Each structure stands twice: as structure tokens, then as C-alpha cells.
């Protein structure tokens, strides 16, 4: 592999990492802000109140986007294996 091919693979790796993690991080951020506003308004300071809604939201996102993420990772692994087998 040449230097350009290695850089292309690294660029694609970072792109896939962002594409996979961005929905999870975004939903976690939004749910966290909503729960924090609710806690500030009601003056409830319960640790599980921040954890459980985020966990449930992330499970919903995982069930909705899990197959898409898996397909993206499978295509990437096939491409990497092709580079390895091709030399």
C-alpha cells in the first residue's frame, strides 16, 4: 500500500467512527439537557434520573440504527480485508 492509500483508509476510518457515534452522542446530549432542565425546575437531584432516560434513548437509537451501522462496518471490514489480500 502506498502512503496515499493508507491516508485514505485512515480518513474513511475516522468518517465511519463519526457516522456511527454521532447519533448516539447527539441523542445523549439532547436527553441530558432535557433531564437537567427538568431537574433544575423541580429541584430533584437524583443520579438515576439522568442515567435511565439516556440509557433508554440510546437503546431506541441502537434498535433504529443498529442494522445500518452494522452494514457500514461490514463494508469497511470487507474493504480492509480486500486491501490486505490484494497486497
C-alpha positions as CSV (number, residue, x, y, z in Angstrom):
1,X,0.0,0.0,0.0
2,X,1.2,3.5,-0.8
3,X,1.1,6.4,1.6
4,X,-2.0,7.8,-0.2
5,X,-3.9,4.6,0.3
6,X,-3.1,4.4,4.0
7,X,-4.3,8.0,4.4
8,X,-7.5,7.2,2.5
9,X,-8.1,4.2,4.8
10,X,-7.4,6.4,7.9
11,X,-9.8,9.1,6.6
12,X,-12.5,6.6,6.0
13,X,-12.0,5.1,9.4
14,X,-12.5,8.4,11.1
15,X,-15.5,9.1,8.9
16,X,-17.1,5.9,9.9
17,X,-16.4,6.4,13.6
18,X,-18.1,9.8,13.4
19,X,-21.1,8.5,11.4
20,X,-21.6,5.7,14.0
21,X,-21.0,7.7,17.1
22,X,-22.7,11.0,16.2
23,X,-26.4,9.8,16.6
24,X,-25.6,8.3,20.0
25,X,-23.8,11.3,21.2
26,X,-26.4,13.7,19.9
27,X,-29.3,11.9,21.5
28,X,-27.4,11.5,24.7
29,X,-26.7,15.2,24.7
30,X,-30.3,16.2,24.0
31,X,-31.8,13.9,26.6
32,X,-29.2,15.0,29.2
33,X,-30.1,18.7,28.6
34,X,-33.8,17.9,28.9
35,X,-33.3,16.0,32.1
36,X,-31.0,18.7,33.5
37,X,-33.7,21.3,32.8
38,X,-36.3,19.2,34.4
39,X,-34.1,18.6,37.5
40,X,-33.4,22.3,37.8
41,X,-37.0,23.2,37.5
42,X,-38.2,20.6,40.1
43,X,-35.0,20.7,42.3
44,X,-34.7,17.0,42.2
45,X,-31.1,15.7,42.4
46,X,-31.3,12.0,41.7
47,X,-28.4,10.4,39.9
48,X,-30.5,7.6,38.3
49,X,-32.8,10.2,36.8
50,X,-30.1,11.2,34.4
51,X,-28.9,7.7,33.7
52,X,-32.1,5.8,33.0
53,X,-33.6,8.2,30.3
54,X,-30.2,8.3,28.5
55,X,-29.9,4.5,28.6
56,X,-33.5,4.1,27.2
57,X,-32.9,6.7,24.5
58,X,-29.7,5.1,23.5
59,X,-31.4,1.7,23.3
60,X,-34.0,3.2,21.0
61,X,-31.4,4.7,18.8
62,X,-29.5,1.4,18.7
63,X,-32.6,-0.5,17.7
64,X,-33.3,2.0,15.0
65,X,-29.8,2.4,13.6
66,X,-28.1,-0.8,14.6
67,X,-28.5,-2.6,11.3
68,X,-27.3,0.5,9.3
69,X,-24.2,0.8,11.5
70,X,-23.6,-2.9,11.1
71,X,-23.8,-2.8,7.4
72,X,-21.4,0.2,7.3
73,X,-18.9,-1.7,9.4
74,X,-19.2,-4.8,7.4
75,X,-18.5,-3.0,4.1
76,X,-15.5,-1.3,5.7
77,X,-14.1,-4.6,7.0
78,X,-14.5,-6.2,3.6
79,X,-12.7,-3.3,2.0
80,X,-9.8,-3.6,4.6
81,X,-9.6,-7.4,4.0
82,X,-9.5,-6.7,0.3
83,X,-6.6,-4.4,0.8
84,X,-4.8,-7.0,3.0
85,X,-5.5,-9.8,0.5
86,X,-4.6,-7.7,-2.5
87,X,-1.3,-6.6,-1.1
